[in-house]
Amino acid sequence: MVTLDEMQRATAQVGETVHRTTISRALHKCGLYGRVARRKPLLKENHKKSRLQFARSHVEDTANMWKKVLWSDETKIELFGHNAKRYAWRRNNTAPSQNTIPTVKYGGGSIMLWGCFSSAGTGKLVKVDGKMDGAKYRAILEENLLESAKDLRLGRRFTFQQDNDPKHKARATMEWFKKKNIHVLEWPSQSPDLNPIENLWQDLKTAVHKRSPSNLTELELFCKEEWARISVTRCAKLVETYPKRLAAVIAAKGGSTKY
């Protein structure tokens, strides 16, 4: 993660004057190109173990099983632009673990959204007003989860996916699932790369920022419009290729993947 300017200063310190273009050309000759360093959750050994166990237990699941999953998540989206990117020099099709940026979820942004989708398309997208707590999360589920499952024709025997946020795993929330006879997918912590809705969040943010919303009202409106425009084909493809994510986790021995 050394910039061209830093490399140029380093050469000057040993009495050599090398132009940035020359340094860049030399890096390219070695097969190194500037790429945005991927932001990845910091994985501890227990995280890797649970991720590997999840991948191994589901890698042989049928395509029909994944079609019956309703994926969900929350995200924050900024009114002006994306968070700053950091670049790293690496070869094509590689992403060394030391060239990733550990992150925690929900860093910055102007509105928070809850959404869900399945292979049949996008479900409800809801703006979260104020701070999300267990009661507010259950209210969102009450108003949107079953209706989304119905709209997407998942039937009664579908599986709901959520991460392990304390609000999601609270006793009252789990009792709500039990009362509604909703099966919840056991989920390994620190695993956004295993949730295909993360790809849709990126699609959504790119599409919304291209429209340059000027205020929060426009931001929410554009988010809902662009969410509805995400194609069924896009959703279906993400679910269809899900076994590849599991295989990638197994290959990485529970570590971070490119997803």
CYANA upper distance limits for C-alpha pairs under 8 A (distance plus 0.5 A):
  1 MET  CA     87 TYR  CA      7.13
  1 MET  CA     88 ALA  CA      5.07
  1 MET  CA     89 TRP  CA      6.88
  1 MET  CA     99 ASN  CA      7.54
  2 VAL  CA      6 GLU  CA      6.75
  2 VAL  CA      7 MET  CA      7.33
  2 VAL  CA     88 ALA  CA      7.57
  2 VAL  CA     89 TRP  CA      8.12
  3 THR  CA      7 MET  CA      6.85
  4 LEU  CA      8 GLN  CA      6.59
  4 LEU  CA     20 ARG  CA      6.73
  4 LEU  CA     23 ILE  CA      7.69
  4 LEU  CA     24 SER  CA      7.85
  5 ASP  CA      9 ARG  CA      6.71
  5 ASP  CA     20 ARG  CA      7.73
  6 GLU  CA     10 ALA  CA      6.67
  7 MET  CA     11 THR  CA      6.88
  7 MET  CA     23 ILE  CA      8.25
  8 GLN  CA     12 ALA  CA      6.87
  8 GLN  CA     17 THR  CA      8.06
  8 GLN  CA     18 VAL  CA      6.77
  8 GLN  CA     19 HIS  CA      7.54
  8 GLN  CA     20 ARG  CA      7.01
  8 GLN  CA     23 ILE  CA      8.12
  9 ARG  CA     13 GLN  CA      6.83
 10 ALA  CA     14 VAL  CA      7.50
 11 THR  CA     15 GLY  CA      7.20
 11 THR  CA     16 GLU  CA      5.79
 11 THR  CA     17 THR  CA      6.97
 11 THR  CA     18 VAL  CA      7.25
 12 ALA  CA     16 GLU  CA      5.42
 12 ALA  CA     17 THR  CA      5.95
 12 ALA  CA     18 VAL  CA      8.03
 18 VAL  CA     22 THR  CA      7.05
 18 VAL  CA     23 ILE  CA      7.46
 19 HIS  CA     23 ILE  CA      6.99
 20 ARG  CA     24 SER  CA      6.60
 21 THR  CA     25 ARG  CA      6.54
 22 THR  CA     26 ALA  CA      6.68
 23 ILE  CA     27 LEU  CA      6.78
 24 SER  CA     28 HIS  CA      6.71
 25 ARG  CA     29 LYS  CA      6.64
 26 ALA  CA     30 CYS  CA      6.97
 27 LEU  CA     31 GLY  CA      6.94
 27 LEU  CA     32 LEU  CA      5.63
 27 LEU  CA     33 TYR  CA      7.43
 28 HIS  CA     32 LEU  CA      5.53
 28 HIS  CA     33 TYR  CA      6.47
 31 GLY  CA     90 ARG  CA      8.19
 31 GLY  CA     91 ARG  CA      5.94
 31 GLY  CA     92 ASN  CA      7.98
 32 LEU  CA     89 TRP  CA      6.15
 32 LEU  CA     90 ARG  CA      5.35
 32 LEU  CA     91 ARG  CA      5.15
 32 LEU  CA     92 ASN  CA      7.94
 33 TYR  CA     89 TRP  CA      5.85
 33 TYR  CA     90 ARG  CA      6.16
 33 TYR  CA     91 ARG  CA      6.70
 33 TYR  CA     92 ASN  CA      7.92
 34 GLY  CA     87 TYR  CA      6.61
 34 GLY  CA     88 ALA  CA      6.20
 34 GLY  CA     89 TRP  CA      5.30
 34 GLY  CA     90 ARG  CA      7.26
 35 ARG  CA     87 TYR  CA      5.80
 35 ARG  CA     88 ALA  CA      5.96
 35 ARG  CA     89 TRP  CA      6.75
 35 ARG  CA     90 ARG  CA      7.44
 36 VAL  CA     85 LYS  CA      6.85
 36 VAL  CA     86 ARG  CA      6.16
 36 VAL  CA     87 TYR  CA      4.78
 36 VAL  CA     88 ALA  CA      6.64
 37 ALA  CA     85 LYS  CA      7.88
 37 ALA  CA     86 ARG  CA      6.17
 37 ALA  CA     87 TYR  CA      5.69
 37 ALA  CA     88 ALA  CA      6.03
 37 ALA  CA     99 ASN  CA      6.60
 37 ALA  CA    100 THR  CA      5.89
 37 ALA  CA    101 ILE  CA      7.10
 38 ARG  CA     95 ALA  CA      8.41
 38 ARG  CA     99 ASN  CA      8.04
 38 ARG  CA    100 THR  CA      5.56
 38 ARG  CA    101 ILE  CA      6.66
 39 ARG  CA    100 THR  CA      6.19
 39 ARG  CA    101 ILE  CA      5.02
 39 ARG  CA    102 PRO  CA      6.33
 39 ARG  CA    103 THR  CA      6.58
 40 LYS  CA    100 THR  CA      6.73
 40 LYS  CA    101 ILE  CA      6.25
 40 LYS  CA    102 PRO  CA      5.40
 40 LYS  CA    103 THR  CA      6.23
 40 LYS  CA    256 SER  CA      7.52
 41 PRO  CA    101 ILE  CA      8.35
 41 PRO  CA    102 PRO  CA      5.42
 41 PRO  CA    103 THR  CA      5.41
 41 PRO  CA    104 VAL  CA      6.62
 41 PRO  CA    190 GLN  CA      6.53
 41 PRO  CA    191 SER  CA      8.16
 42 LEU  CA    102 PRO  CA      5.41
 42 LEU  CA    103 THR  CA      7.09
 42 LEU  CA    104 VAL  CA      8.36
 42 LEU  CA    190 GLN  CA      8.08
 43 LEU  CA     47 HIS  CA      6.18
 43 LEU  CA     48 LYS  CA      6.92
 43 LEU  CA    190 GLN  CA      7.36
 43 LEU  CA    255 GLY  CA      7.61
 43 LEU  CA    256 SER  CA      8.20
 44 LYS  CA     48 LYS  CA      6.91
 45 GLU  CA     49 LYS  CA      6.66
 46 ASN  CA     50 SER  CA      6.76
 47 HIS  CA     51 ARG  CA      6.60
 47 HIS  CA    188 PRO  CA      7.54
 47 HIS  CA    189 SER  CA      6.75
 47 HIS  CA    190 GLN  CA      7.24
 47 HIS  CA    254 GLY  CA      8.09
 48 LYS  CA     52 LEU  CA      6.53
 48 LYS  CA    253 LYS  CA      7.53
 48 LYS  CA    254 GLY  CA      4.63
 48 LYS  CA    255 GLY  CA      6.14
 49 LYS  CA     53 GLN  CA      6.66
 49 LYS  CA    253 LYS  CA      8.50
 49 LYS  CA    254 GLY  CA      6.57
 50 SER  CA     54 PHE  CA      6.61
 50 SER  CA    188 PRO  CA      6.03
 50 SER  CA    189 SER  CA      8.14
 50 SER  CA    254 GLY  CA      8.05
 51 ARG  CA     55 ALA  CA      6.69
 51 ARG  CA    188 PRO  CA      5.86
 51 ARG  CA    189 SER  CA      8.10
 51 ARG  CA    191 SER  CA      7.82
 51 ARG  CA    249 VAL  CA      7.65
 51 ARG  CA    254 GLY  CA      5.68
 51 ARG  CA    255 GLY  CA      8.40
 52 LEU  CA     56 ARG  CA      6.62
 52 LEU  CA    249 VAL  CA      6.85
 52 LEU  CA    250 ILE  CA      6.29
 52 LEU  CA    253 LYS  CA      6.66
 52 LEU  CA    254 GLY  CA      4.94
 53 GLN  CA     57 SER  CA      6.61
 54 PHE  CA     58 HIS  CA      6.78
 54 PHE  CA    187 TRP  CA      7.93
 54 PHE  CA    188 PRO  CA      7.25
 55 ALA  CA     59 VAL  CA      6.14
 55 ALA  CA    246 LEU  CA      5.28
 55 ALA  CA    247 ALA  CA      7.60
 55 ALA  CA    249 VAL  CA      7.04
 55 ALA  CA    250 ILE  CA      6.90
 56 ARG  CA     60 GLU  CA      8.40
 56 ARG  CA    246 LEU  CA      7.92
 56 ARG  CA    250 ILE  CA      7.45
 58 HIS  CA    246 LEU  CA      8.07
 59 VAL  CA    243 PRO  CA      6.31
 59 VAL  CA    246 LEU  CA      6.34
 59 VAL  CA    247 ALA  CA      7.39
 60 GLU  CA    243 PRO  CA      8.44
 61 ASP  CA     65 MET  CA      7.00
 61 ASP  CA     66 TRP  CA      8.21
 62 THR  CA     66 TRP  CA      7.51
 63 ALA  CA     67 LYS  CA      6.90
 63 ALA  CA    240 GLU  CA      7.23
 64 ASN  CA     68 LYS  CA      7.06
 65 MET  CA     69 VAL  CA      7.54
 66 TRP  CA    239 VAL  CA      6.99
 66 TRP  CA    240 GLU  CA      8.32
 66 TRP  CA    242 TYR  CA      8.37
 67 LYS  CA    118 SER  CA      7.16
 67 LYS  CA    119 SER  CA      6.01
 67 LYS  CA    120 ALA  CA      8.24
 67 LYS  CA    239 VAL  CA      7.35
 68 LYS  CA    118 SER  CA      7.89
 68 LYS  CA    154 LEU  CA      6.43
 68 LYS  CA    157 ARG  CA      8.21
 68 LYS  CA    158 PHE  CA      5.45
 68 LYS  CA    159 THR  CA      6.62
 69 VAL  CA    118 SER  CA      6.69
 69 VAL  CA    158 PHE  CA      6.38
 69 VAL  CA    159 THR  CA      5.17
 69 VAL  CA    160 PHE  CA      6.28
 69 VAL  CA    161 GLN  CA      7.34
 70 LEU  CA    116 CYS  CA      6.99
 70 LEU  CA    117 PHE  CA      6.18
 70 LEU  CA    118 SER  CA      5.51
 70 LEU  CA    149 ALA  CA      7.65
 70 LEU  CA    158 PHE  CA      7.70
 70 LEU  CA    159 THR  CA      6.64
 70 LEU  CA    160 PHE  CA      5.42
 70 LEU  CA    161 GLN  CA      6.54
 71 TRP  CA    116 CYS  CA      5.82
 71 TRP  CA    117 PHE  CA      5.87
 71 TRP  CA    118 SER  CA      6.64
 71 TRP  CA    160 PHE  CA      6.84
 71 TRP  CA    161 GLN  CA      5.40
 71 TRP  CA    162 GLN  CA      7.36
 71 TRP  CA    195 ASN  CA      7.74
 71 TRP  CA    196 PRO  CA      8.15
 71 TRP  CA    197 ILE  CA      7.07
 72 SER  CA    114 TRP  CA      7.88
 72 SER  CA    115 GLY  CA      6.18
 72 SER  CA    116 CYS  CA      4.68
 72 SER  CA    117 PHE  CA      7.16
 72 SER  CA    160 PHE  CA      8.21
 72 SER  CA    161 GLN  CA      6.43
 72 SER  CA    162 GLN  CA      6.10
 72 SER  CA    197 ILE  CA      7.26
 73 ASP  CA    114 TRP  CA      6.38
 73 ASP  CA    115 GLY  CA      6.41
 73 ASP  CA    116 CYS  CA      7.17
 73 ASP  CA    162 GLN  CA      6.88
 73 ASP  CA    163 ASP  CA      7.84
 73 ASP  CA    197 ILE  CA      7.56
 74 GLU  CA    112 MET  CA      7.36
 74 GLU  CA    113 LEU  CA      5.91
 74 GLU  CA    114 TRP  CA      4.86
 74 GLU  CA    115 GLY  CA      6.95
 75 THR  CA    106 TYR  CA      7.07
 75 THR  CA    112 MET  CA      6.12
 75 THR  CA    113 LEU  CA      5.88
 75 THR  CA    114 TRP  CA      7.19
 75 THR  CA    201 TRP  CA      7.88
 76 LYS  CA    106 TYR  CA      6.71
 76 LYS  CA    107 GLY  CA      8.23
 76 LYS  CA    108 GLY  CA      7.44
 76 LYS  CA    109 GLY  CA      5.61
 76 LYS  CA    110 SER  CA      7.18
 76 LYS  CA    111 ILE  CA      6.04
 76 LYS  CA    112 MET  CA      4.80
 76 LYS  CA    113 LEU  CA      6.71
 77 ILE  CA    108 GLY  CA      8.47
 77 ILE  CA    109 GLY  CA      5.38
 77 ILE  CA    110 SER  CA      6.41
 77 ILE  CA    111 ILE  CA      6.18
 77 ILE  CA    112 MET  CA      7.01
 77 ILE  CA    113 LEU  CA      8.32
 77 ILE  CA    205 LYS  CA      7.36
 78 GLU  CA     82 HIS  CA      7.37
 78 GLU  CA    108 GLY  CA      7.91
 78 GLU  CA    109 GLY  CA      4.59
 78 GLU  CA    110 SER  CA      5.31
 78 GLU  CA    111 ILE  CA      7.31
 79 LEU  CA    109 GLY  CA      7.69
 79 LEU  CA    110 SER  CA      6.52
 79 LEU  CA    209 HIS  CA      8.41
 79 LEU  CA    213 PRO  CA      7.31
 79 LEU  CA    214 SER  CA      7.95
 79 LEU  CA    215 ASN  CA      7.50
 79 LEU  CA    216 LEU  CA      7.32
 79 LEU  CA    219 LEU  CA      7.04
 80 PHE  CA    209 HIS  CA      8.04
 80 PHE  CA    212 SER  CA      8.27
 81 GLY  CA    209 HIS  CA      7.14
 88 ALA  CA     99 ASN  CA      7.03
 90 ARG  CA     94 THR  CA      7.22
 90 ARG  CA     95 ALA  CA      7.57
 95 ALA  CA     99 ASN  CA      7.17
 95 ALA  CA    100 THR  CA      8.02
 95 ALA  CA    258 LYS  CA      8.03
 96 PRO  CA    100 THR  CA      7.73
 97 SER  CA    256 SER  CA      8.17
110 SER  CA    216 LEU  CA      8.13
111 ILE  CA    127 LYS  CA      7.57
111 ILE  CA    128 VAL  CA      7.91
111 ILE  CA    216 LEU  CA      8.12
111 ILE  CA    220 GLU  CA      8.28
112 MET  CA    127 LYS  CA      6.41
112 MET  CA    128 VAL  CA      5.95
112 MET  CA    129 ASP  CA      8.26
113 LEU  CA    125 LEU  CA      7.21
113 LEU  CA    126 VAL  CA      5.98
113 LEU  CA    127 LYS  CA      5.06
113 LEU  CA    128 VAL  CA      6.16
114 TRP  CA    125 LEU  CA      6.24
114 TRP  CA    126 VAL  CA      5.63
114 TRP  CA    127 LYS  CA      6.96
114 TRP  CA    128 VAL  CA      7.40
115 GLY  CA    123 GLY  CA      7.29
115 GLY  CA    124 LYS  CA      6.19
115 GLY  CA    125 LEU  CA      4.85
115 GLY  CA    126 VAL  CA      6.77
116 CYS  CA    122 THR  CA      6.81
116 CYS  CA    123 GLY  CA      5.58
116 CYS  CA    124 LYS  CA      6.62
116 CYS  CA    125 LEU  CA      7.43
116 CYS  CA    148 SER  CA      8.21
116 CYS  CA    197 ILE  CA      7.93
117 PHE  CA    121 GLY  CA      6.27
117 PHE  CA    122 THR  CA      4.70
117 PHE  CA    123 GLY  CA      5.37
117 PHE  CA    124 LYS  CA      8.34
117 PHE  CA    197 ILE  CA      7.70
117 PHE  CA    235 CYS  CA      7.95
118 SER  CA    122 THR  CA      6.92
118 SER  CA    123 GLY  CA      7.98
118 SER  CA    152 LEU  CA      7.77
118 SER  CA    235 CYS  CA      7.08
118 SER  CA    236 ALA  CA      7.93
118 SER  CA    239 VAL  CA      8.04
119 SER  CA    232 VAL  CA      7.49
119 SER  CA    235 CYS  CA      5.51
119 SER  CA    236 ALA  CA      4.56
119 SER  CA    237 LYS  CA      7.98
119 SER  CA    238 LEU  CA      8.00
119 SER  CA    239 VAL  CA      6.22
119 SER  CA    240 GLU  CA      8.31
120 ALA  CA    152 LEU  CA      6.31
120 ALA  CA    153 ARG  CA      8.43
120 ALA  CA    232 VAL  CA      6.26
120 ALA  CA    235 CYS  CA      7.25
120 ALA  CA    236 ALA  CA      6.82
121 GLY  CA    152 LEU  CA      7.32
121 GLY  CA    230 ILE  CA      8.11
121 GLY  CA    231 SER  CA      7.24
121 GLY  CA    232 VAL  CA      5.01
121 GLY  CA    233 THR  CA      8.37
121 GLY  CA    235 CYS  CA      6.03
121 GLY  CA    236 ALA  CA      7.75
122 THR  CA    152 LEU  CA      8.43
122 THR  CA    227 TRP  CA      7.56
122 THR  CA    228 ALA  CA      7.25
122 THR  CA    230 ILE  CA      7.61
122 THR  CA    232 VAL  CA      8.00
122 THR  CA    235 CYS  CA      7.85
123 GLY  CA    148 SER  CA      5.40
123 GLY  CA    149 ALA  CA      8.04
123 GLY  CA    151 ASP  CA      7.87
123 GLY  CA    152 LEU  CA      7.55
124 LYS  CA    144 ASN  CA      6.71
124 LYS  CA    145 LEU  CA      8.29
124 LYS  CA    148 SER  CA      6.39
125 LEU  CA    224 LYS  CA      7.01
125 LEU  CA    227 TRP  CA      7.88
126 VAL  CA    140 ILE  CA      8.30
127 LYS  CA    220 GLU  CA      7.75
128 VAL  CA    132 MET  CA      7.40
132 MET  CA    136 LYS  CA      6.42
132 MET  CA    137 TYR  CA      7.05
133 ASP  CA    137 TYR  CA      6.59
133 ASP  CA    167 LYS  CA      6.58
134 GLY  CA    138 ARG  CA      6.69
134 GLY  CA    167 LYS  CA      5.13
134 GLY  CA    168 HIS  CA      7.57
134 GLY  CA    170 ALA  CA      7.50
134 GLY  CA    172 ALA  CA      8.46
134 GLY  CA    173 THR  CA      7.60
135 ALA  CA    139 ALA  CA      6.74
136 LYS  CA    140 ILE  CA      6.77
137 TYR  CA    141 LEU  CA      6.81
137 TYR  CA    167 LYS  CA      7.56
137 TYR  CA    168 HIS  CA      7.96
138 ARG  CA    142 GLU  CA      6.51
138 ARG  CA    173 THR  CA      6.78
138 ARG  CA    176 TRP  CA      8.22
139 ALA  CA    143 GLU  CA      6.71
140 ILE  CA    144 ASN  CA      6.38
140 ILE  CA    145 LEU  CA      8.01
141 LEU  CA    145 LEU  CA      5.33
141 LEU  CA    146 LEU  CA      8.13
142 GLU  CA    146 LEU  CA      7.82
143 GLU  CA    147 GLU  CA      7.75
144 ASN  CA    148 SER  CA      6.39
145 LEU  CA    149 ALA  CA      6.80
146 LEU  CA    150 LYS  CA      6.58
147 GLU  CA    151 ASP  CA      6.61
148 SER  CA    152 LEU  CA      6.59
149 ALA  CA    153 ARG  CA      6.55
149 ALA  CA    154 LEU  CA      5.84
149 ALA  CA    155 GLY  CA      7.57
149 ALA  CA    158 PHE  CA      8.45
150 LYS  CA    154 LEU  CA      6.80
150 LYS  CA    155 GLY  CA      7.27
154 LEU  CA    158 PHE  CA      6.45
157 ARG  CA    182 ILE  CA      8.21
157 ARG  CA    183 HIS  CA      8.29
158 PHE  CA    182 ILE  CA      7.85
158 PHE  CA    183 HIS  CA      7.46
159 THR  CA    182 ILE  CA      7.34
159 THR  CA    183 HIS  CA      5.56
159 THR  CA    184 VAL  CA      6.19
159 THR  CA    185 LEU  CA      6.77
160 PHE  CA    182 ILE  CA      7.49
160 PHE  CA    183 HIS  CA      6.63
160 PHE  CA    184 VAL  CA      5.30
160 PHE  CA    185 LEU  CA      6.49
161 GLN  CA    184 VAL  CA      6.43
161 GLN  CA    185 LEU  CA      5.71
161 GLN  CA    186 GLU  CA      8.34
161 GLN  CA    187 TRP  CA      8.15
162 GLN  CA    168 HIS  CA      7.58
162 GLN  CA    184 VAL  CA      8.08
162 GLN  CA    185 LEU  CA      7.85
162 GLN  CA    187 TRP  CA      7.78
163 ASP  CA    168 HIS  CA      7.59
163 ASP  CA    187 TRP  CA      6.59
163 ASP  CA    188 PRO  CA      8.14
163 ASP  CA    189 SER  CA      7.40
164 ASN  CA    168 HIS  CA      6.68
164 ASN  CA    169 LYS  CA      6.59
164 ASN  CA    187 TRP  CA      7.30
164 ASN  CA    188 PRO  CA      8.04
164 ASN  CA    189 SER  CA      6.51
165 ASP  CA    169 LYS  CA      6.91
166 PRO  CA    170 ALA  CA      6.31
167 LYS  CA    173 THR  CA      8.01
168 HIS  CA    173 THR  CA      6.85
168 HIS  CA    174 MET  CA      8.19
169 LYS  CA    173 THR  CA      6.89
169 LYS  CA    174 MET  CA      6.71
170 ALA  CA    174 MET  CA      6.76
171 ARG  CA    175 GLU  CA      6.57
172 ALA  CA    176 TRP  CA      6.70
173 THR  CA    177 PHE  CA      7.01
174 MET  CA    178 LYS  CA      6.82
175 GLU  CA    179 LYS  CA      6.58
176 TRP  CA    180 LYS  CA      6.74
177 PHE  CA    181 ASN  CA      6.53
177 PHE  CA    182 ILE  CA      5.60
177 PHE  CA    183 HIS  CA      7.70
177 PHE  CA    184 VAL  CA      8.05
178 LYS  CA    182 ILE  CA      6.67
178 LYS  CA    183 HIS  CA      8.26
191 SER  CA    195 ASN  CA      7.64
192 PRO  CA    196 PRO  CA      8.46
192 PRO  CA    198 GLU  CA      7.20
193 ASP  CA    198 GLU  CA      7.81
193 ASP  CA    245 ARG  CA      8.24
193 ASP  CA    256 SER  CA      8.13
193 ASP  CA    257 THR  CA      7.34
193 ASP  CA    258 LYS  CA      8.15
193 ASP  CA    259 TYR  CA      5.45
194 LEU  CA    245 ARG  CA      6.93
194 LEU  CA    246 LEU  CA      7.97
194 LEU  CA    259 TYR  CA      7.93
196 PRO  CA    200 LEU  CA      7.62
196 PRO  CA    238 LEU  CA      6.65
196 PRO  CA    239 VAL  CA      7.74
196 PRO  CA    242 TYR  CA      8.31
197 ILE  CA    201 TRP  CA      6.75
198 GLU  CA    202 GLN  CA      6.95
199 ASN  CA    203 ASP  CA      6.84
200 LEU  CA    204 LEU  CA      6.49
201 TRP  CA    205 LYS  CA      6.65
202 GLN  CA    206 THR  CA      6.64
203 ASP  CA    207 ALA  CA      6.70
204 LEU  CA    208 VAL  CA      6.56
204 LEU  CA    223 CYS  CA      7.30
204 LEU  CA    226 GLU  CA      6.78
204 LEU  CA    227 TRP  CA      6.77
205 LYS  CA    209 HIS  CA      6.50
205 LYS  CA    223 CYS  CA      8.30
206 THR  CA    210 LYS  CA      6.80
207 ALA  CA    211 ARG  CA      7.39
207 ALA  CA    226 GLU  CA      7.19
208 VAL  CA    212 SER  CA      7.38
208 VAL  CA    213 PRO  CA      7.90
208 VAL  CA    219 LEU  CA      7.90
208 VAL  CA    222 PHE  CA      6.40
208 VAL  CA    223 CYS  CA      6.59
208 VAL  CA    226 GLU  CA      7.29
209 HIS  CA    213 PRO  CA      7.42
211 ARG  CA    222 PHE  CA      8.26
213 PRO  CA    218 GLU  CA      5.85
213 PRO  CA    219 LEU  CA      5.78
213 PRO  CA    222 PHE  CA      7.93
214 SER  CA    218 GLU  CA      7.01
214 SER  CA    219 LEU  CA      7.90
215 ASN  CA    219 LEU  CA      6.69
216 LEU  CA    220 GLU  CA      6.70
217 THR  CA    221 LEU  CA      6.76
218 GLU  CA    222 PHE  CA      6.40
219 LEU  CA    223 CYS  CA      6.59
220 GLU  CA    224 LYS  CA      6.85
221 LEU  CA    225 GLU  CA      6.72
222 PHE  CA    226 GLU  CA      6.46
223 CYS  CA    227 TRP  CA      6.44
224 LYS  CA    228 ALA  CA      6.74
225 GLU  CA    229 ARG  CA      6.94
226 GLU  CA    230 ILE  CA      7.05
230 ILE  CA    234 ARG  CA      7.44
230 ILE  CA    235 CYS  CA      8.21
231 SER  CA    235 CYS  CA      7.12
232 VAL  CA    236 ALA  CA      6.47
233 THR  CA    237 LYS  CA      6.57
234 ARG  CA    238 LEU  CA      6.93
235 CYS  CA    239 VAL  CA      7.05
236 ALA  CA    240 GLU  CA      6.44
237 LYS  CA    241 THR  CA      6.62
238 LEU  CA    242 TYR  CA      6.86
241 THR  CA    245 ARG  CA      7.86
242 TYR  CA    246 LEU  CA      7.29
243 PRO  CA    247 ALA  CA      6.67
244 LYS  CA    248 ALA  CA      6.58
245 ARG  CA    249 VAL  CA      6.85
245 ARG  CA    257 THR  CA      8.31
245 ARG  CA    259 TYR  CA      7.56
246 LEU  CA    250 ILE  CA      6.82
247 ALA  CA    251 ALA  CA      6.59
248 ALA  CA    252 ALA  CA      6.60
248 ALA  CA    257 THR  CA      6.67
249 VAL  CA    253 LYS  CA      6.58
249 VAL  CA    254 GLY  CA      5.55
249 VAL  CA    255 GLY  CA      6.77
249 VAL  CA    256 SER  CA      7.51
249 VAL  CA    257 THR  CA      6.79
250 ILE  CA    254 GLY  CA      6.42
252 ALA  CA    256 SER  CA      7.32
252 ALA  CA    257 THR  CA      7.45
